[in-house]
Amino acid sequence: MPAAGIGRRFGTDRPKQYAPLCGRTVIEWALEPFLTDPRCAGAVVTLAQDDPYWTAVAPPNVLVAAGGQERSHSVRNGLTELATRGDRDDWVLVHDAARPCLLRQDLDRLLSELATHPLGGLLATPAADTLKRCDASREVQQTVDRAGLWRALTPQMFRYGRLCEALDQAHASGRIPTDEAQAIEWLGDRPRIVEGAAANLKITSAADLAIAAALLKERR
C-alpha cells in the first residue's frame, strides 16, 4: 500500500490518508479488508520520510518501506520488502491508502476471478458519464466515445515477479506508470478487468471524505 503522498490538494494539515473518518483514519479503513482476510499473508505500507502519523495508527505485523519519488517508486520499494517472503508466482495486491470504501464482495470477486489467471488484473468500473477532451484553456475539443472505457480502481492484483519486472523496465526507460496495470501493459501483457463498485472512491478532497463517511455509515 503506497502511502507516501503528502496530499497538497487535500487542503488540511496532514496527508489525506490520515484524515479522520468515522472513528478511524482513512488508511485504517483502507487496510482493514486485507488485515481481516485470512488469505492475506502480510502487508507492506510505504511511507514518506519522517512520517509523524503512522506510529499512532500502525496495526501490528504490518511491514514498512520507504516511499519513493513517485507512486510507482513507492510500490516498487514495497515489493522489494517482500523479496525474501514469497515466490515469483505469488499474488500481490496493490491498494491505494486513500480508498477506504472497498467492498468485501469486490475483493472476493477479484480474488476469485483471477485465481487461475496467468497474469492478473484490476478492479474497474465502466465509464458512465459523457466524456469530453479539452485543451489547456478547458475548451472542449472532442466528445469521447465511452464505449469500452473503464475507470481503473484498486486493488490491482498481479504475479509478484511480473509486476517487479514491469516496474523495473518502466523506470529504467524513464517512464512513470500511473498504475500497476499500465506498467504491465507496457510489457505487452493484457491485464483482466474485474468489475467493482463505483463507491470504491479515492479521497482527493474534503467532499470525497464526506461521501466516504456517508457510505461507511450506511454499511454499518
Summary of the structure (lengths in Angstrom):
residues: 220
radius of gyration: 17.4
end to end distance: 24.8
largest distance: 51.3
contacts: 666
relative contact order: 0.18
helix: 33%
strand: 23%
